[in-house]
C-alpha cells in the first residue's frame, strides 16, 4: 500500500505506474492523478507544450536521448524559432567583440 501525493489516498502498488528512479519502484502519483506522459495523446498525434497545438508526430524532430517517445518535446517550428533567437543573439555578441578589438 502507498499514499498518492496528489489525491492523498492509500492505494495498492498496482494503482501506480512503475518508475525505476524512485526507491519504492513506483510513481509518487496514482494512475488517475498522473498527468499524461509527455503530451502524447496517441501513437499518431502529440501536443507541443510551447505553441499548444495538436500536431502529427512528423512535426517533431527525433531525439535519441528521449527513451519514451524518441522525439523532441517541442515541434519543429518552435525549435527553429528557439534556435533562430539564440543564433541572432550570438551574431550581436560577435559584432560587439569585433568593434572593441
GROMACS elastic network, one bead per residue, 0.5 to 0.9 nm:
[ bonds ]
;  ai    aj funct       b0    kb
    1    10     6  0.63150   500
    1    11     6  0.53852   500
    1    13     6  0.57103   500
    1    14     6  0.89363   500
    2     9     6  0.81589   500
    2    10     6  0.53952   500
    2    11     6  0.54566   500
    2    12     6  0.61487   500
    2    13     6  0.63054   500
    2    16     6  0.87747   500
    2    28     6  0.86605   500
    3     6     6  0.87970   500
    3     7     6  0.84384   500
    3     8     6  0.59338   500
    3     9     6  0.54336   500
    3    11     6  0.62103   500
    3    12     6  0.86708   500
    3    28     6  0.78954   500
    3    29     6  0.81568   500
    3    30     6  0.83694   500
    4     7     6  0.57838   500
    4     9     6  0.55989   500
    4    10     6  0.65273   500
    4    11     6  0.73105   500
    4    16     6  0.85057   500
    4    27     6  0.87620   500
    4    28     6  0.60319   500
    4    30     6  0.55882   500
    4    33     6  0.81886   500
    5     8     6  0.52855   500
    5     9     6  0.79351   500
    5    28     6  0.61855   500
    5    29     6  0.58017   500
    5    30     6  0.82425   500
    6     9     6  0.83226   500
    6    28     6  0.83906   500
    6    29     6  0.62246   500
    6    30     6  0.80816   500
    6    33     6  0.66204   500
    6    34     6  0.87207   500
    7    29     6  0.81000   500
    7    30     6  0.82339   500
    7    33     6  0.71153   500
   11    14     6  0.80831   500
   11    15     6  0.63807   500
   11    16     6  0.83001   500
   11    30     6  0.78825   500
   12    15     6  0.57123   500
   12    16     6  0.77900   500
   13    16     6  0.56000   500
   13    17     6  0.83900   500
   13    18     6  0.89864   500
   13    26     6  0.72349   500
   13    30     6  0.87506   500
   14    17     6  0.75580   500
   14    18     6  0.87877   500
   14    26     6  0.88369   500
   15    30     6  0.56912   500
   15    31     6  0.58832   500
   15    32     6  0.83156   500
   16    19     6  0.89064   500
   16    26     6  0.59244   500
   16    27     6  0.57891   500
   16    28     6  0.76040   500
   16    29     6  0.66428   500
   16    31     6  0.52688   500
   16    32     6  0.86568   500
   16    34     6  0.85903   500
   17    25     6  0.88106   500
   17    26     6  0.56276   500
   17    27     6  0.54019   500
   17    28     6  0.86125   500
   17    29     6  0.80771   500
   17    30     6  0.70499   500
   17    31     6  0.62572   500
   17    34     6  0.84084   500
   18    22     6  0.89784   500
   18    25     6  0.59388   500
   18    27     6  0.59316   500
   19    22     6  0.59550   500
   19    23     6  0.87142   500
   19    24     6  0.82926   500
   19    25     6  0.51938   500
   19    27     6  0.53554   500
   19    28     6  0.88447   500
   20    23     6  0.74873   500
   20    24     6  0.82479   500
   20    25     6  0.51231   500
   20    26     6  0.70268   500
   20    27     6  0.86532   500
   21    24     6  0.87264   500
   21    25     6  0.69903   500
   21    26     6  0.84637   500
   21    27     6  0.88525   500
   22    25     6  0.53001   500
   22    26     6  0.65146   500
   22    27     6  0.70563   500
   22    28     6  0.83027   500
   23    26     6  0.79193   500
   24    27     6  0.81190   500
   26    29     6  0.86313   500
   27    30     6  0.70635   500
   27    31     6  0.86560   500
   27    34     6  0.84151   500
   28    34     6  0.85592   500
   29    32     6  0.79467   500
   29    33     6  0.57989   500
   29    34     6  0.54255   500
   29    35     6  0.88473   500
   30    33     6  0.53514   500
   30    34     6  0.59177   500
   31    34     6  0.52040   500
   31    35     6  0.84032   500
   32    35     6  0.81721   500
   34    37     6  0.80525   500
   35    38     6  0.85505   500
   35    39     6  0.86131   500
   36    39     6  0.57778   500
   36    40     6  0.69319   500
   36    41     6  0.76333   500
   37    40     6  0.62490   500
   37    41     6  0.85832   500
   37    68     6  0.89941   500
   38    41     6  0.88206   500
   38    46     6  0.84546   500
   38    47     6  0.84893   500
   38    49     6  0.89342   500
   38    68     6  0.86621   500
   38    69     6  0.82247   500
   38    73     6  0.72201   500
   39    46     6  0.59080   500
   39    47     6  0.53758   500
   39    48     6  0.73435   500
   39    49     6  0.75267   500
   39    73     6  0.83770   500
   40    43     6  0.73668   500
   40    44     6  0.86087   500
   40    45     6  0.67614   500
   40    47     6  0.66226   500
   40    69     6  0.83619   500
   41    44     6  0.79854   500
   41    45     6  0.61687   500
   41    46     6  0.56436   500
   41    47     6  0.75489   500
   42    45     6  0.56541   500
   42    46     6  0.70514   500
   43    46     6  0.81259   500
   43    57     6  0.80087   500
   44    55     6  0.85755   500
   44    56     6  0.57829   500
   44    57     6  0.58231   500
   44    58     6  0.86816   500
   45    54     6  0.65957   500
   45    55     6  0.54696   500
   45    57     6  0.54567   500
   45    58     6  0.87464   500
   46    53     6  0.82282   500
   46    54     6  0.56402   500
   46    55     6  0.54844   500
   46    56     6  0.62329   500
   46    57     6  0.63226   500
   46    60     6  0.88808   500
   47    50     6  0.87904   500
   47    51     6  0.83950   500
   47    52     6  0.59411   500
   47    53     6  0.54842   500
   47    55     6  0.61328   500
   47    56     6  0.86721   500
   47    73     6  0.87293   500
   47    74     6  0.84974   500
   47    75     6  0.84766   500
   48    51     6  0.57983   500
   48    52     6  0.50907   500
   48    53     6  0.56535   500
   48    54     6  0.67446   500
   48    55     6  0.73433   500
   48    60     6  0.86868   500
   48    73     6  0.66648   500
   48    74     6  0.52143   500
   48    75     6  0.57362   500
   48    78     6  0.84372   500
   49    52     6  0.51130   500
   49    53     6  0.78130   500
   49    73     6  0.73274   500
   49    74     6  0.64862   500
   49    75     6  0.86056   500
   50    53     6  0.83022   500
   50    73     6  0.88287   500
   50    74     6  0.64007   500
   50    75     6  0.81266   500
   50    78     6  0.69026   500
   51    74     6  0.83341   500
   51    75     6  0.83316   500
   51    78     6  0.72164   500
   55    58     6  0.80052   500
   55    59     6  0.63488   500
   55    60     6  0.84210   500
   55    75     6  0.80009   500
   56    59     6  0.57409   500
   56    60     6  0.79212   500
   57    60     6  0.56594   500
   57    61     6  0.85663   500
   57    71     6  0.81481   500
   57    75     6  0.87423   500
   58    61     6  0.75534   500
   58    75     6  0.89783   500
   58    76     6  0.89766   500
   59    75     6  0.56251   500
   59    76     6  0.57530   500
   59    77     6  0.79901   500
   60    71     6  0.61865   500
   60    72     6  0.60699   500
   60    73     6  0.75240   500
   60    74     6  0.67191   500
   60    76     6  0.52249   500
   60    77     6  0.85828   500
   60    79     6  0.89212   500
   61    70     6  0.87847   500
   61    71     6  0.57770   500
   61    72     6  0.55494   500
   61    73     6  0.85737   500
   61    74     6  0.82298   500
   61    75     6  0.70219   500
   61    76     6  0.60583   500
   61    79     6  0.86777   500
   62    66     6  0.87055   500
   62    69     6  0.88984   500
   62    70     6  0.58133   500
   62    72     6  0.59099   500
   63    66     6  0.57055   500
   63    67     6  0.83767   500
   63    69     6  0.84296   500
   63    70     6  0.51008   500
   63    72     6  0.53619   500
   63    73     6  0.89096   500
   64    67     6  0.67779   500
   64    70     6  0.55905   500
   64    71     6  0.74250   500
   64    72     6  0.88677   500
   65    70     6  0.71134   500
   65    71     6  0.85960   500
   66    69     6  0.61833   500
   66    71     6  0.63997   500
   66    72     6  0.73434   500
   66    73     6  0.89735   500
   67    70     6  0.55429   500
   67    71     6  0.85687   500
   68    71     6  0.83678   500
   69    72     6  0.83473   500
   71    74     6  0.86421   500
   72    75     6  0.72083   500
   72    76     6  0.85737   500
   72    79     6  0.89004   500
   74    77     6  0.81081   500
   74    78     6  0.60603   500
   74    79     6  0.61628   500
   75    78     6  0.54204   500
   75    79     6  0.61968   500
   75    80     6  0.86973   500
   76    79     6  0.50262   500
   76    80     6  0.61039   500
   76    81     6  0.86689   500
   77    80     6  0.51610   500
   77    81     6  0.63399   500
   77    82     6  0.86883   500
   78    81     6  0.51160   500
   78    82     6  0.61620   500
   78    83     6  0.87074   500
   79    82     6  0.50555   500
   79    83     6  0.62243   500
   79    84     6  0.85048   500
   80    83     6  0.51985   500
   80    84     6  0.59529   500
   80    85     6  0.86175   500
   81    84     6  0.50511   500
   81    85     6  0.62638   500
   81    86     6  0.86715   500
   82    85     6  0.54106   500
   82    86     6  0.64149   500
   82    87     6  0.88084   500
   83    87     6  0.60012   500
   83    88     6  0.83901   500
   84    87     6  0.51271   500
   84    88     6  0.59868   500
   84    89     6  0.86012   500
   85    88     6  0.51112   500
   85    89     6  0.62852   500
   85    90     6  0.88019   500
   86    89     6  0.52629   500
   86    90     6  0.64599   500
   86    91     6  0.89322   500
   87    90     6  0.51019   500
   87    91     6  0.63888   500
   87    92     6  0.89517   500
   88    91     6  0.52023   500
   88    92     6  0.66545   500
   88    93     6  0.89401   500
   89    92     6  0.52974   500
   89    93     6  0.64665   500
   89    94     6  0.88744   500
   90    93     6  0.50262   500
   90    94     6  0.62216   500
   90    95     6  0.86870   500
   91    94     6  0.51510   500
   91    95     6  0.62892   500
   91    96     6  0.86870   500
   92    95     6  0.51702   500
   92    96     6  0.62307   500
   92    97     6  0.87405   500
   93    96     6  0.51143   500
   93    97     6  0.62897   500
   93    98     6  0.86684   500
   94    97     6  0.51465   500
   94    98     6  0.61870   500
   94    99     6  0.87276   500
   95    98     6  0.50394   500
   95    99     6  0.62171   500
   95   100     6  0.87725   500
   96    99     6  0.52477   500
   96   100     6  0.64259   500
   96   101     6  0.87662   500
   97   100     6  0.53711   500
   97   101     6  0.62226   500
   98   101     6  0.53105   500
